[in-house]
Amino acid sequence: MHVTHLSLADFRSYARVEVPLDPGVTAFVGANGQGKTNLVEAVGYLATLASHRVSSDAPLVRMGAERAVIRAAVTQGERSQLIELELNPGRANRARINRSSQVKPRDVLGIVRTVLFAPEDLALVKGDPGERRRFLDEMVTARSPRMAGVRSDYDRVLKQRNTLLKSAAMARRHGGRGMDLSTLDVWDQHLARAGAELLAQRMDLIAALQPLTDKAYEALAPGGGPVTLEYRSSAEGAGAAGAAGAAGAHGREELYAQLIDALAEVRKQEIERGVTLVGPHRDELVLKLGELPAKGYASHGESWSYALSLRLASYDLLRAEGNEPVLVLDDVFAELDARRRERLAELVAPAEQVLVTAAVDDDVPGVLAGVRFTVADGEVERV
């Protein structure tokens, strides 16, 4: 699968830009602040309905404009599709496929798949648990686009359940009479049902990623492993850990029952604190290097190798499942030492489509020779 044309209107710094793309390697080269990352950010948005740089859509719309449009032509085998997303901050976004009548934005998920390498990836290893949960959930949705609906359902139920708990906690603190919490059992069931599906998908993903991540780390840092991905569920109790290899033993009904029991166990604390204490939103992916957690123990270089290994493993998994993703390397080579830079370039070069951004030509390894665009003053020109 590859993108053959990218069109942007009022997206970030671009009033309008048209970029024809070929299979193989394409590099966008330009000084910082010229808009090269905006181009690959748009491709990534088509794949995930989110930016890897900001948490909301508002910054994606050019200053002074009401909306932004991302349009891309995509080819997979003999099939070509045109997808379009209209970003409307504060209102519902819109989507079209092949210029048809309007569809839901999440209906475009799965048409474009990307694996994105960026300087922010270091947070996968060094950042808080939310960074790793986001990584898992984006990959879960890339593998199965229907999971976007499950994630949305879970987030909706969690928000409503937290609202009920917060109101109960406030009433308790102010000495008022206890609220009617009879509906909490219903919210527990909804949360556990969506949560069990998300948990099962996460654990299946980790089991699939484990050998691929270990292989990628060995390729980037020979002799430096092994690496282990370990899922820790808040429903299993403090300190309990579920290793990746045991994921297959957890059926959805078992996970549902486990969540229901855990919610019942912590209900008193939840009412006191006014927040949901159990569920996928509280879980952790622990990344181990040898016997120790990478966070806090891995060196800077080891952390980079680990983060890159997770991305390479993601690419290998998606490709093995039948839809090779576009590889996006956003200013990542400038962050790496010479050995890691060359090794990463060698590993990604055979991909069907690779999009690279760099400040200067020298930042792009020679093995990634291909099409070059210069990006300056809002203009994108092929060299």
C-alpha positions, 0 to 999 in steps of 0.5 A: 500500500502506498499514497500516490497523491497528497492534497492539503487545504488550510492544514497547518502552514499550508493554504494549499499544497499538492504533492505527488508521491511515488513508491519507495523513498521520498525525503522532504528536506528543509530548515526547521519551521518550514512545514516538512513535518506538517506533510507527514503529520497529515498522512499519519492523521489519515491513518489514526485520526490523530496527530503525533504532535498535538492532542486536539485538532485546533492547531491543525487548522491554518490560522484564520481558516475555519476548517482544514482538508486532508485528501489522499489517493491511495493504491493497494495492489490493483485497487485505488481509493480517494479519501478525504477528511475535513477537520472542524474544530469544535464541531464534528469532522467529516469524511468521504471515500471516493467522493461518495456521500459523507461517511463517519471519519472512523470509516476511513481507518484501515485504508491508510496504515502508517508506522511513524518514527519521531523524536517523541518516540523516546517517551514510549520508554521514558514517558508515563504509562499513558504514552505506552497505552496510546501506542498499544491502542493505536496499534490495536486499531491499526490491526482492527479498525472496528476497535475505534468504536470500542475505544470510543465506547469505553471512553464514553462510559468511563467519562459518565461513570467518573461523573457519577463517582465525582458527584457522589464524592462531593456530596459525601465531603459536604456532609450531604445525604448519600446519592442514589448509586443504583445505576453504578452496577449498570455502568460497571457492566458497560465498562467491563464489557468494552474494557474486556474487549480492549484488554483482550486485543491489547494482550493479543497484540503484546504476544504478537509484538514480543518476538518481533521487538526482541528480533528488532532490538538484536538487529539494532543493538546486537547482544544488548537484549533480551527485551520483554513486554509485560502487561500489568492489569489494574484488575489483577491487583496491585503488583500483579503482572500478566506476561505477554506469553500468557495473553492467550489464556485470557478469554473475553468472558474471563476478562469481563468477570475479572473487571466486574470483580475488581470494580466491586472490590474497589467501589468504596475507594472509588466513591471516596476518591470520585474516580474509576480506579480499575480498567484499561485506562489504569493499566501499564505496559512494562518494557524490560531490558534484561531483568530490569525495567527500561524506564529508569535503567536503560541508557539514552542509547538503549532507550532509543534502540528500544523505541525504534524496536517497537516501531520496527516490530509494529511495521513487521506485524502489520506487513505480515497481516497483509497490508504493508504500512507507509513508514514515516521517519520524521526528523528521527535520523538527527536524533541517532548516532551514526551506527543506529542511523545506518542500521535503521536505514538499512532495515526500513529501506526495503519498505514499499513506501518510506517518507522521511523528513530532515533538516539537511540532506546529510541527515538522510542516509545514503541507503535511502536515496530516492525522490527529494523535495525541498520545503521552504516558505510554504512551497514544496518542490521536487528536486 
